[in-house]
Amino acid sequence: MKRASPVELRAALEAATTMARAGILFVPMPALDQADHDALANQMHDRLEKLEQEASAQDAGHE
């Protein structure tokens, strides 16, 4: 197992804190290696975009 650097850990904690403050349910998941981390980060971004689109659609429906 490769230990995460302090910079990587700070970025992960910042992302988790941001989602928690926004009320977004998330699952902290260990990354097996850099490629796995990149894939998981891409999934996170895709899911956040989907949440944003859903929120925008709901806002548009309430106008």
C-alpha positions as CSV (number, residue, x, y, z in Angstrom):
1,M,0.0,0.0,0.0
2,K,1.3,3.4,-1.0
3,R,0.6,6.0,1.7
4,A,-1.1,9.2,0.5
5,S,0.8,12.4,0.7
6,P,-0.3,15.2,3.0
7,V,-1.4,17.2,-0.1
8,E,-3.5,14.3,-1.3
9,L,-5.1,13.8,2.1
10,R,-5.9,17.5,2.5
11,A,-7.6,17.4,-1.0
12,A,-9.6,14.3,0.0
13,L,-10.7,15.8,3.3
14,E,-11.6,19.1,1.6
15,A,-13.8,17.2,-0.9
16,A,-15.5,15.2,1.9
17,T,-16.1,18.3,4.1
18,T,-17.6,20.2,1.1
19,M,-20.0,17.4,0.3
20,A,-20.9,17.0,4.0
21,R,-21.6,20.7,4.4
22,A,-23.8,20.6,1.2
23,G,-25.8,17.7,2.6
24,I,-24.6,15.3,-0.1
25,L,-24.5,11.7,1.0
26,F,-21.1,10.2,0.1
27,V,-19.1,7.0,0.7
28,P,-15.5,7.4,1.7
29,M,-13.6,4.7,-0.3
30,P,-10.0,3.8,-0.3
31,A,-8.1,4.0,-3.6
32,L,-6.0,1.0,-4.6
33,D,-3.5,3.0,-6.7
34,Q,-3.3,6.2,-8.7
35,A,-5.3,4.8,-11.6
36,D,-8.1,3.7,-9.3
37,H,-8.0,7.1,-7.6
38,D,-8.4,8.8,-10.9
39,A,-11.3,6.5,-11.9
40,L,-13.1,7.1,-8.6
41,A,-12.5,10.9,-8.8
42,N,-13.9,10.9,-12.4
43,Q,-17.0,9.0,-11.1
44,M,-17.4,11.6,-8.3
45,H,-17.3,14.4,-10.8
46,D,-19.8,12.7,-13.0
47,R,-22.1,12.1,-10.1
48,L,-21.8,15.7,-8.9
49,E,-22.7,16.9,-12.4
50,K,-25.7,14.7,-12.4
51,L,-26.8,16.0,-9.0
52,E,-26.3,19.5,-10.3
53,Q,-28.4,18.8,-13.4
54,E,-31.2,17.3,-11.3
55,A,-31.2,20.2,-8.9
56,S,-31.4,22.7,-11.8
57,A,-34.3,20.7,-13.3
58,Q,-36.1,20.8,-10.0
59,D,-35.5,24.6,-9.7
60,A,-36.8,25.2,-13.2
61,G,-39.9,23.2,-12.4
62,H,-40.7,25.3,-9.4
63,E,-40.6,28.6,-11.3
